[in-house]
Amino acid sequence: MHKTLKHEAKADYLLEKGSEILWSRGYNGTSVNDIVKAAGVPKGSFYFYFDSKEDFAVKSLERYFAIMFKPAAEVLHNTDASPKQRLLTFYRFRLEKMKGEHECTMGCMACNLGNEMAEHSEQIRNTIVSIESRIKGEIIKVVEEAQQAGEIRSQLSPNQIVSFIEDAGKGALTTMKETQSPFPLDNYYHFIENVILK
């Protein structure tokens, strides 16, 4: 058991150090040497914890979504607020996190890797699609609650609403990174609040 815990701790440490490089440089701009150098471990150790660089990228994405979505999910599931308010607070929370932590320069790691690798790695593409589908499912439930409560219009299906919001968000994050400006995310939120979830 002790060995297993130590193994997991070392893998987590490699993920912590290597994911930062993967996020900023992209998949093709990151080598195994870069990852082990950042973590201060021998190159051979990498393959003790990960099958390949692709496997490392998949586990980095899983870690990224867990870190980024967990606190936002708590906001989404806070039933002390109305469904619509939970949705607005949820999106505001996510956007402020992206703007504040990285000064508008890095974008979203999943968006970055998806744009770069969707044509080249089914494993990476499927990981992103699967996790994003689960997240959308959680948001859809709250949209359904808001429609049932009469807080937002019900002409469109919850799936259409959430799919549009999430897809538009990817574009806003990409533009934020390109322009190194918070405006695309602020404008995106303005339309969520005043048009889409009206």
N, C-alpha and C positions, 0 to 999 in steps of 0.2 A: 504493500500500500504506500509506504514511504517513497519508494522509487517512482511509483505512478504519479504521486503528487509533485515530486521533484521534476519529473518529465513534463508535466503540464505547466509547471511554473516556468521552466526554461523555454518551452514553446511559446508561452504567453509573452515572455520577455522578448523573444525574437520577433514576434508579431508586433509588439508595441514599437520597437525600434525600426523594424523594417517597413511597417505600414506607413510611417511618416514619409519615408523615401518614395515608396510606391505611389502614394497620394500626390506628392509634389512633382515627381519625375515621370510618372506613368509606367506602364508595364515594360515597354521596350527600352525605356530609359533607366531601368533598375536592373542591376545584375545581382546574382547570389553573393558575389564578392562585396557589393555595396551593403547588402543586408547583414552579413556576418561581421563586416567591419564596424557598422554602426552599433552592433550588439556586443562587439568585442569577444567573439568566439571563433574557433577554427572553422574553416569552410566545410570540412568533413562533418562537423556537428549538425550542419543545416539538414543534411539528408537523413539524419537520425530522427528528426522531428517532422520533416515534410518530404513527401514523395518527389516533389519537383517545384520549380518556381510557380507553375500554374496552380499547384495544390496550395502553396503559400498565399497566392493571390485570392483564392477562394476562401481560405480561412481568414484572411485579412478583411474581406468583404463581410463575412459573417460577424466578425468582431466589430467592424465599423457600424453595421446596422444595429447591433445590440447596444452599443454605446450611444449612438445618436437617437435611436427610436425609444428606448426604455423610458427616459424622463418625459419625452413628448407623449408617450402612451399614457402615462399617469395623468397628464393634463386632459387627454382625450376621454379618459374613463372616470374623471372626477364628477360624479353625479350630483354634487352640491350645486353645480352650474347647469343651466339649461343646455339642451343639445346644441343649439346654434352657437351659444357662447363658448361651449367646449371646442367646437370646430374652429371658431375664430381665434381662440386663445392657443389652440394646438398649432395652427399655421403660423401665428405670430411668434410663438416660442421657437419653432423650427427655423424660421427665417432669421430671427435675431441671433440664434446660435451660429448659423452659417456666416453672418456678417461680422459678429463680434469676435469669434475665436480665430478667424483666419484673415481678417482685414480685406475681405473680398478678393483674395488673390488665388485661392486654391480650388474654389468651386466645391462640388460634391464628389467624393471619391468614387462612388458607384456610377455617377454620370460620366466621369472622366474615363473610367475603365470600360464602361459599356460602349462609349463612343469609339474607344481605341480598339477594343478586343472582340466586339460582338460578331464580327465576320471571321475571326481567327480562332476563337476558343469557345466551343459549345459548353464546356464546363463553367467557364466564367459567365457566359451569357445566361445559361440556365440558372445559375446561382442568383444572379441579379433579378431575373424574371420571377423566380420562385419567392424570394423574400419580399420583393415589391408587391407581389400579388397578395401575400399575407397581410402586409401593411394596409393595402387598399381595402381589404376585407374588413379590417377594424374600423377604418374611416367610414365605409359604406354603412355599417350598422348605425353609426351616430347620425349620418345624413337621413337614414330611414326614420330614426326617432324624431329628428327635427321636422321632417315632412309630416309625420303623424301628429305632431304637436302644433302644426300650422305655422311654424316659425320660418320656413322657407317654402318656395313654390314647389309644386309637385308635378309640373308638366313634363319634366325630364326624369329619367330613372336615376336612382342613386348611383348606379354603376357608371352611367354617362357623366354625371356631375363630377364624381371623384376621379374618373379616368382623365377628364379634361383638366382638372386642377393639377393633378400629379404630372401630367405630360407638359402642361404649360410651365410648371415649376422647374422642370429639367431645363427648359429653354431659358428661363430667367436666370438660373444658376450658371449656365454656360455664358450668358451675356455678362453677368456680374463679373465672372472671372476674366473675360476678354477686356472689359472696360475698367476693371478694378474699382467699380463704383457700386454702392448699395442701391442706386436708383432702380435697376431692373427688379429687385426683390420688393422694394417699397411699392413700385407700380403694380407688380403682380398681386401683392396683398390688397391694394386698393380695389382692384377688380374682383377679388374674392369677396371682400366685404360689401362692396357697393353694387355689384352686378350679379355675380354667380350665386351667392348665398343670400340674396335679397329676399 
